[in-house]
């Protein structure tokens, strides 16, 4: 449920940022590029959702009584 809320909020913020850029365009290229970075980050989270590892990480199991490598 939290991932859905996060995607919804990021999508809404992206829509507001884009509509603000359309209604009042940036004065120069630097301002436009400055708006582009947060917009792409918000869009990425809105489309893909929060980043989580699909495959859980496992810790390497060492057999009992064996020495670590290099010793």
QUICORWO-V841350 format. One record per run of one state. SS is the DSSP state (H for helix, E for strand, - for the rest). FROM is the first residue (numbers start at 1). TO is the last residue. If there is no record, write none. Layout:
BEGIN
[[SS/FROM/TO] [SS/FROM/TO]]
END
This chain:
BEGIN
[[-/1/1] [H/2/23] [-/24/28] [H/29/48] [-/49/71]]
END
